[in-house]
Amino acid sequence: MTGKGPTVPESVQESVPESDPESVPASDPDTGPEVVRRALGARCDRSDGYRHRLADPLPSPRDMLAAVVAGKLRPDRSQAALIPVHPERRREFDAGPAETSATWVGHATYVVRIGGLTVLTDPVWSSAILGAGGRLTPPGVEWDDLGPVDAVVISHSHYDHLDAATIGRLPRTTPVFVPAGLGRWFRRRGFRTVTELDWWEEAELDGVVFGCVPARHWSRRGPFDLCRTLWSGWVLTGPAHRVYFAGDTAYGPHFGRIGAAFPGIDLALMPIGAYEPRALLSHAHVSPEEAVRGCLDAGAARMATMHWGTFALSGEPLLDPLERARAAWRETGRDPADLWPLAVGESRSLPPER
């Protein structure tokens, strides 16, 4: 499996923003914030980290420990066998023609085909994750059947989204797009084309534009790096379609601003799980109803579900995220066909033209 490995320009742009891009008002409220184009391989970091980007205070360690002891962050696993898994999981992943498609591997991992590229979102193929335990369902695509990967996007540094074991299986020529501050993690591991962007910045790879957009979350991998790196979503724009990958996020006005800055989103990949108890998790994760609302705020034509049914991260019953997302979608009056509640390993394609 080999990436295309484009050459990074000798001079890449450094970006050290002086203010919070989400708080900067758009010059035109109908078009959203100005999105700045950066060079492939750009670096972006700030020495004081990104705590100033937190939208809400984080729960205290005492509150989190109390929830763990009370069992509020671990659901009953007896429903795990009912999580939908496609009966013909992808044994042979066909890269196919230059169509736009999405295949749910599990959790926040999608294989997105757009503009002739195969892009992985937050790739996690490991059988277990630190802090999350073992998988409830197998990966929807066998790693050996994946084929060439042309790019990877990462939303943030949490272990269930940035999996070192999976990243280690990628060729070091694979282009990687990460939020600000996370580039050094990949460069230390030998990746040659790491594009590090702040919110409202974008870079182009082989005709597909990768836009870094706000999320309401946080980051940490160790005891001393709280919010040292940024968290984000991504908007992928190809010749025919635009796909929004929300990453991990709470609900907020950023959804509407993303839709204004990137109009005509054809598909939004939205998290629907890991939301209970709300007193602890509403600062970082949308509920299913908020996911649907965020999709509509962003002006997306369709919504595909993710971030549920793979790891037991929170207190809601395992099947509740999907059931509540379906109910919330029905209440909007939107076409039921425009909600993609994909089973693990299921793929769907967008129409050829917008």
Secondary structure by P-SEA (a helix, b strand, c coil): ccccccccccbbbbbbbccccccccccccccccbbbbbccbbbbbbccccccccccccccaaaaaaaaaaccccccccccccccccccccccccccccccccccccccccccccccbbbbccccccccccccccccccccccccccccccbbbbcccccccccaaaaaaccccbbbbbcccaaaaaaaacccbbbbbccccccccccbbbbbbbbccccccccccccccccbbbbbbcccbbbbbbccccccaaaaaaaaaccccccccccccccccccccccccccaaaaaaaaaaaccccccccccccccccccccaaaaaaaaaaaaaacccccccccccccbbbbccccc
